[in-house]
Amino acid sequence: MNDSDLGVVSQFMVNLEELDVSDPKDDYCVTGDGDMDVSGGGLGITDDGIDLIASKLTKLRKVNLSGNYFVSDKSVISLSEKCLNLEEIVVKNCTFVTQVGMAFAFQNCRNLKSVGLLGMDLGVPEIAHSFACAQNLSVLDFSYMAVSDGLLFSIVKASIPLRKFTLYHCKDFAFSGVLSLLRTYHSLEYLALEGVYWITDRTIIDLSKFLRKANTVKLNFCSRVTSSGFFTMLKNCPLLDNLEMEKTDMGKQEFAVSNATNPQTRALILSSNKTLSNECLEKIAYSCPNLELLDVSDCPSITRKGIGEILRNCLSLKHLHMNGCGAIKSLGMDAKLRKLEYLRASGSGLNDEGLMMIAKKCPALVYLDIMGCSGVTSKGVKEVVYHCVRLKEINLNWCREMSRDIVAWMVFSRPSLRKIVPPYGFVPTDYEKSLFLRHGCLVGEG
């Protein structure tokens, strides 16, 4: 996309309220002499294109310019001046957008509610006053930035109606800055502190006291947080719906936490925890009885025993992600899976025995991904397809023990199927593609 495309958009979509032109493909080219060819709008989207959009599409409420390297503060200023209804602006990875442009937006966009930034340097003296002007600002998303305690204190002082706050792989801030922010904004609904090296189970005790209204907390890549921090969050955050602790130290325990049941918790992302054990999953099963989504992908210590405890006790589970769990060959004969709809098990140890159990226990299954599962054959797949009458999508890529006629058999045997990723080496002919489509199923290439 380039400025010319934006011109067409501005001409024919004058009532547009949301514009997302993020992460474009590089459509400029380099000449034989090594120079950049910018003819015909080859630079992609520039300040001129955004200025045109701002002038024509004055009803814009949300704009995402992320990844457009040739837009600058001029674009942000133009949008701030001309789009009076602007509520959300995301400018991640925009090299030439600086604190000058953002300060202008904070001061002049009276309806601004949400801002997303990546890699930007926000100087405290320059930006502090601007935060105070943005009295509707409720969402701040900072990624890969130097965020000082001084900057956090300026957000505290601004007394904005903050509901969602994200620090993703940011640096230079400390416990005191985060604690001050949580004390002030104790009605925070969403908090992401991801990749923060100093967060431990002990700091979780103090921080969680001010998260009683939070429904989503993300502590991904906080490598010093163990199961103690996890259960502390469940205990101290009664409204917690979604807790993410990918690639932490989940499974280990720094100190004992009294049993805490949180019936509000619906989703847990615990992937890439090498020490996550069956015993820990058993505790989780009793602590989160209303769980609907569980992601334990790439947790090598988990076996059928641990997953079985989850499935026996969490009767509302709809989504189970266990990609890369090589020790899980089956979900357990005692599992109760009547509501399970999505099973992502690519690269797991799932075999025909496991598939046959799924066929008998999962009447609601609509999506199955068993890509790269070396233990499955046509026999197990046929059992699932025959018994799971709601199945819409199945991924068999890199499943080598499959007969070539398995694809046609699935299409004609299960009318609900809408998409099949076939086994490795299967390339449907044009006639087969057309035939399968007439039966309502899109078949790709293995």
Backbone torsions as a table, in degrees:
resi	resn	phi	psi	omega
1	MET	NA	142.4	178.6
2	ASN	-138.2	-172.3	-177.2
3	ASP	-61.2	-34.2	178.9
4	SER	-62.6	-40.4	178.0
5	ASP	-63.7	-40.7	177.9
6	LEU	-63.0	-33.3	177.0
7	GLY	-62.3	-40.8	177.8
8	VAL	-65.5	-43.8	178.7
9	VAL	-59.2	-45.5	-177.7
10	SER	-66.1	-25.7	-178.1
11	GLN	-80.4	-37.9	-171.7
12	PHE	-108.3	-5.0	-177.9
13	MET	-130.6	57.9	-171.7
14	VAL	-67.5	-19.5	-179.3
15	ASN	-98.3	11.5	-178.1
16	LEU	-60.3	135.7	-179.6
17	GLU	-111.7	-21.3	-179.5
18	GLU	-129.9	129.7	-179.3
19	LEU	-129.8	119.4	178.3
20	ASP	-122.3	105.4	177.6
21	VAL	-118.4	33.8	-174.5
22	SER	-75.7	153.0	172.5
23	ASP	48.2	58.5	179.4
24	PRO	-75.1	158.2	171.6
25	LYS	-74.1	145.7	178.6
26	ASP	-68.0	109.3	-178.8
27	ASP	-109.6	12.7	169.4
28	TYR	-87.8	163.3	-177.3
29	CYS	-132.7	163.6	-178.9
30	VAL	-112.7	132.6	-179.5
31	THR	-76.8	173.6	179.6
32	GLY	-63.1	-22.9	178.9
33	ASP	-86.5	0.4	179.9
34	GLY	88.1	4.2	178.8
35	ASP	-87.4	155.9	179.2
36	MET	-84.8	127.5	177.9
37	ASP	-88.3	112.0	-177.4
38	VAL	-108.9	13.2	-178.9
39	SER	-68.5	146.7	176.8
40	GLY	65.9	31.5	179.5
41	GLY	73.5	26.0	-174.5
42	GLY	-66.8	-10.2	178.3
43	LEU	-76.7	-4.1	-174.5
44	GLY	83.2	-140.2	-177.6
45	ILE	-89.5	130.2	-179.8
46	THR	-125.8	-178.2	178.3
47	ASP	-59.8	-34.2	-179.8
48	ASP	-62.6	-42.7	179.3
49	GLY	-65.3	-41.8	180.0
50	ILE	-68.4	-36.3	177.5
51	ASP	-63.4	-39.6	177.2
52	LEU	-63.4	-44.8	178.3
53	ILE	-59.9	-45.4	-178.8
54	ALA	-63.0	-35.0	-178.7
55	SER	-73.3	-35.5	-174.5
56	LYS	-93.8	-37.5	-175.5
57	LEU	-103.5	69.2	-173.3
58	THR	-74.4	-7.5	178.7
59	LYS	-91.4	4.4	-178.6
60	LEU	-56.8	134.2	176.1
61	ARG	-112.2	-32.5	-177.1
62	LYS	-132.5	133.5	-179.6
63	VAL	-137.2	131.9	175.4
64	ASN	-123.5	111.4	-178.9
65	LEU	-107.2	10.4	-172.8
66	SER	-54.1	137.6	175.7
67	GLY	80.9	3.2	175.9
68	ASN	-93.0	101.2	-169.3
69	TYR	-73.2	-11.8	-175.2
70	PHE	-108.3	12.5	170.9
71	VAL	-98.0	151.2	-174.9
72	SER	-135.0	-166.5	176.8
73	ASP	-55.8	-29.7	-179.6
74	LYS	-57.3	-39.5	-179.8
75	SER	-65.6	-44.8	-179.4
76	VAL	-64.2	-42.3	179.8
77	ILE	-64.8	-42.5	179.6
78	SER	-61.9	-44.9	177.9
79	LEU	-63.2	-40.0	-178.4
80	SER	-66.3	-35.5	-177.6
81	GLU	-78.5	-37.0	-168.2
82	LYS	-104.3	-22.6	-179.3
83	CYS	-105.5	87.2	-171.2
84	LEU	-71.0	-15.7	179.4
85	ASN	-95.0	6.8	-174.3
86	LEU	-60.0	122.7	-179.1
87	GLU	-112.3	-27.1	-174.9
88	GLU	-139.9	132.7	175.4
89	ILE	-137.5	128.7	179.4
90	VAL	-121.9	120.5	-178.1
91	VAL	-132.5	56.3	178.8
92	LYS	-79.0	137.6	177.1
93	ASN	60.7	39.9	173.4
94	CYS	-111.7	98.3	-168.5
95	THR	-56.3	-37.7	-172.2
96	PHE	-96.5	6.7	170.9
97	VAL	-92.8	122.3	-173.8
98	THR	-121.4	-174.9	178.8
99	GLN	-65.5	-20.7	177.7
100	VAL	-63.2	-49.3	178.9
101	GLY	-65.1	-41.4	-178.0
102	MET	-69.4	-37.4	177.0
103	ALA	-61.1	-39.8	178.0
104	PHE	-62.8	-42.4	179.9
105	ALA	-63.6	-45.2	179.8
106	PHE	-59.8	-37.2	-175.4
107	GLN	-81.1	-26.7	-170.5
108	ASN	-113.5	-19.7	178.0
109	CYS	-90.3	92.6	-174.4
110	ARG	-67.3	-21.7	-179.3
111	ASN	-98.9	5.1	-175.5
112	LEU	-63.2	123.6	-178.4
113	LYS	-115.4	-29.4	-171.7
114	SER	-138.8	134.4	179.8
115	VAL	-135.4	133.3	175.9
116	GLY	-123.8	123.0	-176.6
117	LEU	-129.2	149.8	176.3
118	LEU	-140.6	127.8	172.9
119	GLY	71.4	14.8	-176.8
120	MET	-94.1	146.3	176.9
121	ASP	-96.4	111.7	178.7
122	LEU	-105.5	105.4	178.3
123	GLY	-74.8	134.7	-173.8
124	VAL	-61.7	-51.4	-177.5
125	PRO	-59.6	-37.8	-175.6
126	GLU	-74.0	-33.9	-171.6
127	ILE	-100.1	-18.2	-173.0
128	ALA	-57.5	-47.1	-179.6
129	HIS	-64.4	-34.0	-176.9
130	SER	-64.8	-39.4	178.4
131	PHE	-57.8	-40.4	-177.8
132	ALA	-64.8	-23.6	-179.9
133	CYS	-80.2	-22.7	-175.5
134	ALA	-89.7	73.3	-170.9
135	GLN	-77.3	-1.5	174.5
136	ASN	-109.1	3.1	-174.3
137	LEU	-69.0	117.8	-176.9
138	SER	-122.2	-11.1	-178.4
139	VAL	-132.1	122.4	175.5
140	LEU	-125.5	124.8	-177.4
141	ASP	-127.0	105.8	-179.4
142	PHE	-111.5	129.1	179.4
143	SER	-129.5	137.3	175.9
144	TYR	47.9	51.4	-178.9
145	MET	-127.0	156.8	169.9
146	ALA	-85.2	106.5	-177.5
147	VAL	-114.3	105.2	-177.4
148	SER	-81.2	162.8	173.2
149	ASP	-60.2	-33.7	178.0
150	GLY	-59.6	-39.8	177.6
151	LEU	-65.9	-41.5	177.5
152	LEU	-63.7	-39.5	178.4
153	PHE	-64.6	-34.3	178.6
154	SER	-68.3	-33.8	175.3
155	ILE	-67.5	-39.4	176.8
156	VAL	-60.5	-46.8	-176.7
157	LYS	-66.1	-28.2	-176.1
158	ALA	-69.2	-23.7	179.4
159	SER	53.9	49.4	176.9
160	ILE	-85.0	162.8	-179.0
161	PRO	-81.5	58.3	-173.0
162	LEU	-66.9	126.7	177.2
163	ARG	-116.3	-33.6	-178.0
164	LYS	-128.8	132.0	-177.8
165	PHE	-139.9	128.6	-177.5
166	THR	-128.1	129.3	168.3
167	LEU	-122.9	100.9	-175.7
168	TYR	-106.4	109.0	-179.5
169	HIS	52.1	42.6	174.4
170	CYS	-92.8	169.5	-176.6
171	LYS	-139.8	174.1	172.7
172	ASP	79.0	-3.5	176.5
173	PHE	-101.4	162.9	-176.2
174	ALA	-131.3	179.6	-177.9
175	PHE	-56.8	-41.1	-175.8
176	SER	-62.2	-39.3	179.8
177	GLY	-66.4	-44.7	179.6
178	VAL	-66.5	-42.1	-179.5
179	LEU	-62.4	-41.1	178.4
180	SER	-62.3	-41.3	-179.7
181	LEU	-65.5	-43.4	-178.9
182	LEU	-68.9	-33.6	177.3
183	ARG	-63.5	-38.5	-178.7
184	THR	-76.4	-45.0	-177.1
185	TYR	-104.0	63.5	-176.0
186	HIS	-76.6	-0.6	174.1
187	SER	-99.4	14.5	-179.9
188	LEU	-56.3	132.5	-179.3
189	GLU	-97.9	-25.3	-174.0
190	TYR	-139.5	125.2	178.1
191	LEU	-135.8	126.7	175.0
192	ALA	-123.0	114.4	173.9
193	LEU	-119.8	87.6	-170.5
194	GLU	-110.2	132.2	-179.5
195	GLY	74.2	30.7	-179.7
196	VAL	-97.2	110.1	-169.9
197	TYR	-69.0	-27.3	-173.2
198	TRP	-89.0	-6.2	179.6
199	ILE	-72.4	126.5	179.0
200	THR	-127.6	178.0	176.2
201	ASP	-60.8	-35.0	-179.5
202	ARG	-67.4	-41.3	178.5
203	THR	-69.4	-30.5	177.3
204	ILE	-60.7	-36.5	178.8
205	ILE	-57.4	-46.0	-178.1
206	ASP	-73.1	-43.5	-176.3
207	LEU	-68.8	-39.0	-174.9
208	SER	-66.2	-20.7	178.6
209	LYS	-62.1	-24.2	-177.5
210	PHE	-105.4	17.7	-178.4
211	LEU	-120.0	32.3	-176.8
212	ARG	-70.6	-18.8	177.6
213	LYS	-98.6	-4.3	-174.8
214	ALA	-72.0	135.3	174.1
215	ASN	-107.4	-15.8	177.2
216	THR	-136.5	127.3	175.3
217	VAL	-133.5	130.2	179.6
218	LYS	-119.5	119.7	178.8
219	LEU	-121.3	30.4	-178.5
220	ASN	-58.9	142.1	176.0
221	PHE	65.8	18.4	171.8
222	CYS	-92.2	90.4	-164.3
223	SER	-70.4	-10.5	-178.0
224	ARG	-100.3	2.1	179.3
225	VAL	-90.7	127.5	-178.0
226	THR	-111.0	-168.6	177.9
227	SER	-60.5	-27.2	178.6
228	SER	-61.6	-43.6	177.0
229	GLY	-65.7	-38.7	178.8
230	PHE	-59.0	-52.6	-177.3
231	PHE	-71.4	-25.8	173.0
232	THR	-64.1	-42.0	177.7
233	MET	-61.6	-45.1	179.7
234	LEU	-60.5	-37.0	-176.7
235	LYS	-74.6	-41.7	-172.1
236	ASN	-93.0	-10.4	-176.7
237	CYS	-118.7	85.2	-172.3
238	PRO	-66.2	-20.6	-178.7
239	LEU	-100.1	9.5	-173.8
240	LEU	-65.9	112.8	-179.8
241	ASP	-95.3	-37.4	-174.0
242	ASN	-134.5	122.2	178.0
243	LEU	-125.8	125.0	-179.4
244	GLU	-116.3	126.0	177.3
245	MET	-139.4	58.2	177.2
246	GLU	-73.3	136.8	175.3
247	LYS	53.8	52.7	173.0
248	THR	-109.6	-148.5	175.8
249	ASP	-115.2	33.2	-179.0
250	MET	-59.0	133.0	-176.7
251	GLY	115.7	-36.6	171.2
252	LYS	-82.2	166.5	-178.1
253	GLN	-142.6	120.4	179.9
254	GLU	-80.4	-38.6	178.3
255	PHE	-152.7	159.4	-178.2
256	ALA	-75.9	141.5	176.1
257	VAL	-122.6	131.2	179.9
258	SER	-59.5	148.9	-176.8
259	ASN	-54.6	130.5	-179.6
260	ALA	-132.0	125.6	176.1
261	THR	-105.5	127.4	178.9
262	ASN	-122.7	94.0	-178.2
263	PRO	-68.2	-11.8	-178.8
264	GLN	-79.5	-23.7	-173.8
265	THR	-70.7	121.8	-177.7
266	ARG	-111.5	-25.9	-174.3
267	ALA	-136.8	133.4	176.9
268	LEU	-130.4	124.1	174.6
269	ILE	-108.5	107.2	-175.2
270	LEU	-125.9	26.4	-175.1
271	SER	-68.1	156.7	175.7
272	SER	60.5	36.4	172.8
273	ASN	-106.4	101.8	-172.4
274	LYS	-65.5	-24.7	-176.8
275	THR	-102.4	5.2	178.0
276	LEU	-65.0	124.4	-170.8
277	SER	-113.2	168.9	174.9
278	ASN	-61.4	-38.6	-179.5
279	GLU	-63.0	-39.6	178.6
280	CYS	-67.3	-40.6	177.9
281	LEU	-62.7	-35.2	178.3
282	GLU	-62.9	-41.5	177.6
283	LYS	-65.0	-40.5	179.4
284	ILE	-63.0	-39.5	-178.7
285	ALA	-58.3	-37.5	179.9
286	TYR	-83.3	-25.4	-178.0
287	SER	-81.9	-27.2	-176.1
288	CYS	-125.8	70.5	-173.7
289	PRO	-67.4	-20.1	-177.1
290	ASN	-103.5	22.5	-178.4
291	LEU	-58.9	134.2	177.7
292	GLU	-114.2	-24.1	179.2
293	LEU	-136.5	130.2	176.1
294	LEU	-135.1	126.6	176.5
295	ASP	-117.9	109.9	176.7
296	VAL	-121.5	30.7	179.9
297	SER	-57.8	143.4	176.5
298	ASP	58.2	39.1	172.1
299	CYS	-112.5	92.5	-167.7
300	PRO	-68.9	-17.0	-175.9
301	SER	-85.5	-9.4	-176.3
302	ILE	-81.7	138.0	176.4
303	THR	-124.6	-173.4	178.7
304	ARG	-57.3	-32.8	-178.1
305	LYS	-61.0	-47.9	-178.8
306	GLY	-67.3	-46.5	178.5
307	ILE	-62.8	-37.5	179.8
308	GLY	-60.4	-37.6	177.9
309	GLU	-63.7	-41.5	177.0
310	ILE	-60.7	-47.8	-174.2
311	LEU	-71.5	-26.1	177.8
312	ARG	-76.2	-30.2	-172.7
313	ASN	-105.9	-26.1	-178.5
314	CYS	-100.7	82.9	-170.5
315	LEU	-76.0	-8.7	179.9
316	SER	-98.2	6.0	-174.9
317	LEU	-62.1	125.2	179.0
318	LYS	-113.2	-30.5	-177.2
319	HIS	-123.0	123.8	174.9
320	LEU	-127.7	120.1	178.2
321	HIS	-112.1	118.4	178.8
322	MET	-138.2	37.9	177.2
323	ASN	-57.4	135.9	175.1
324	GLY	75.9	8.1	177.8
325	CYS	-88.6	85.3	-173.4
326	GLY	-66.4	-20.0	-178.1
327	ALA	-85.7	-7.4	179.8
328	ILE	-95.0	108.5	-179.8
329	LYS	-101.6	-20.9	179.6
330	SER	-153.5	160.8	-179.6
331	LEU	-91.0	-1.3	177.8
332	GLY	97.3	135.3	-176.5
333	MET	-69.9	-24.0	-178.1
334	ASP	-88.7	0.2	-176.1
335	ALA	-65.2	144.7	176.8
336	LYS	-112.6	109.8	-167.7
337	LEU	-127.6	31.3	-171.9
338	ARG	-68.4	-19.2	-179.7
339	LYS	-105.1	-3.0	-176.9
340	LEU	-65.5	123.4	-178.1
341	GLU	-112.4	-34.3	-175.1
342	TYR	-126.0	120.3	177.5
343	LEU	-123.4	113.5	177.9
344	ARG	-108.1	108.3	-174.1
345	ALA	-132.9	30.9	-178.9
346	SER	-63.0	137.8	178.6
347	GLY	68.8	12.5	178.5
348	SER	-87.4	-179.8	178.5
349	GLY	-89.1	9.6	-177.3
350	LEU	-53.2	133.2	-179.1
351	ASN	-125.9	-172.5	-177.8
352	ASP	-60.8	-38.6	178.1
353	GLU	-59.9	-42.1	177.9
354	GLY	-65.2	-40.4	178.8
355	LEU	-65.3	-38.3	179.4
356	MET	-65.3	-36.2	176.3
357	MET	-66.3	-42.0	177.7
358	ILE	-60.6	-41.4	179.9
359	ALA	-58.8	-36.4	-177.2
360	LYS	-85.3	-27.9	-170.0
361	LYS	-104.7	-12.1	-171.0
362	CYS	-119.3	71.2	-178.7
363	PRO	-68.5	-18.6	-176.8
364	ALA	-95.5	2.3	-174.0
365	LEU	-60.8	128.0	177.2
366	VAL	-118.4	-18.5	-176.6
367	TYR	-140.5	129.9	178.5
368	LEU	-136.6	122.7	176.9
369	ASP	-117.9	109.6	177.4
370	ILE	-123.7	32.2	178.9
371	MET	-54.9	130.9	175.2
372	GLY	73.4	14.7	176.8
373	CYS	-85.3	103.3	-172.6
374	SER	-71.5	-15.7	-177.0
375	GLY	-89.9	-0.6	-178.8
376	VAL	-99.3	146.5	178.3
377	THR	-130.0	-179.5	178.6
378	SER	-58.0	-33.4	-178.1
379	LYS	-60.0	-49.2	-179.5
380	GLY	-67.2	-41.2	-179.8
381	VAL	-62.6	-41.6	-180.0
382	LYS	-62.7	-35.7	177.8
383	GLU	-62.1	-44.1	179.9
384	VAL	-64.8	-48.9	-177.0
385	VAL	-63.2	-36.3	-178.0
386	TYR	-70.9	-41.6	-172.7
387	HIS	-91.3	-28.2	-176.6
388	CYS	-89.8	90.3	-168.7
389	VAL	-74.9	-10.4	179.2
390	ARG	-102.6	2.9	-175.1
391	LEU	-59.3	126.0	-179.3
392	LYS	-111.5	-29.7	-174.9
393	GLU	-144.6	137.2	178.5
394	ILE	-141.8	137.9	-179.7
395	ASN	-115.7	113.9	-180.0
396	LEU	-113.6	13.5	-177.0
397	ASN	-57.5	138.2	179.7
398	TRP	65.8	17.5	169.1
399	CYS	-93.1	105.3	-168.3
400	ARG	-84.9	-21.5	-175.9
401	GLU	-91.9	53.4	-178.6
402	MET	-124.0	139.9	174.6
403	SER	-77.3	153.5	-176.4
404	ARG	-66.6	-28.4	-177.1
405	ASP	-81.3	2.3	-177.7
406	ILE	-63.3	-35.1	-177.6
407	VAL	-66.3	-50.6	179.4
408	ALA	-61.2	-40.1	179.3
409	TRP	-60.4	-42.9	-179.7
410	MET	-63.8	-45.8	-177.7
411	VAL	-59.7	-44.7	-175.3
412	PHE	-82.1	-19.8	-177.5
413	SER	-92.1	-25.5	-176.3
414	ARG	-127.1	92.7	-176.6
415	PRO	-59.5	-21.4	-177.7
416	SER	-74.8	-17.1	-176.5
417	LEU	-63.1	131.5	179.0
418	ARG	-117.1	-20.8	179.9
419	LYS	-151.4	133.2	176.4
420	ILE	-129.1	125.4	167.0
421	VAL	-96.3	109.2	-169.1
422	PRO	-76.1	171.2	178.6
423	PRO	-63.0	161.3	179.5
424	TYR	-54.4	131.8	176.2
425	GLY	91.6	-10.1	-179.7
426	PHE	-84.2	119.2	177.4
427	VAL	-124.5	105.9	-177.8
428	PRO	-68.1	144.3	174.7
429	THR	-73.3	166.7	177.9
430	ASP	-59.7	-38.2	179.0
431	TYR	-64.0	-43.4	179.6
432	GLU	-64.1	-43.2	178.1
433	LYS	-57.0	-46.3	-179.1
434	SER	-64.3	-42.0	-180.0
435	LEU	-63.5	-44.6	-180.0
436	PHE	-64.9	-39.0	179.2
437	LEU	-64.5	-35.8	178.0
438	ARG	-64.4	-23.3	175.5
439	HIS	-92.0	6.7	174.7
440	GLY	86.4	14.6	-175.7
441	CYS	-123.9	127.4	176.0
442	LEU	-90.2	123.7	-179.9
443	VAL	-116.4	123.7	179.7
444	GLY	-89.7	-154.1	178.8
445	GLU	-115.5	140.1	-179.3
446	GLY	-82.2	NA	NA
